[in-house]
């Protein structure tokens, strides 16, 4: 009898401890991914749309995630039509930058996650842009059906060297920072 009770208690503890992972699709229409690129003379900002995304939870804790970004959707938000908006959007889509005709999507796949505090995680992920994958690190905050993250990406690691002072000299005030900022607000 004692053995049966011990076995039942062990099975209950195992079943409770092994919560099944649950995938939650990101609402791509309600979510935003914004970018800021800086240069010597100022900055530009814009948005890019998610094609699809999933956060993976085990209980209430984030244990994974993967996202596909529609690079053809890149827009500039700090310029109005007729003020260079169309030219900059076209330039960002061409081979000097993201080459969206050949590389229409970018991907982010979580590789490891550490919980820093309740709802705050330290994430290491693989980011693929233009077919090149590099590791990125960022803090992810999750609360009330929303996940947010902000991080910088070194574009030169993805063969985006246009206007980079690290690769070209005598650019003067035409120099563009190697890093751009990404901010994501994901609704799930």
HELIX and SHEET records of a PDB file:
HELIX    1   1 UNK A    2  UNK A   17  1                                  16    
HELIX    2   2 UNK A   85  UNK A   93  1                                   9    
HELIX    3   3 UNK A  155  UNK A  158  5                                   4    
HELIX    4   4 UNK A  172  UNK A  174  5                                   3    
SHEET    1   A 9 UNK A  21  UNK A  25  0                                        
SHEET    2   A 9 UNK A  42  UNK A  58 -1                                        
SHEET    3   A 9 UNK A  32  UNK A  39 -1                                        
SHEET    4   A 9 UNK A 176  UNK A 187 -1                                        
SHEET    5   A 9 UNK A 146  UNK A 154 -1                                        
SHEET    6   A 9 UNK A 132  UNK A 143 -1                                        
SHEET    7   A 9 UNK A 120  UNK A 129 -1                                        
SHEET    8   A 9 UNK A 105  UNK A 117 -1                                        
SHEET    9   A 9 UNK A  61  UNK A  76 -1                                        
END                                                                             
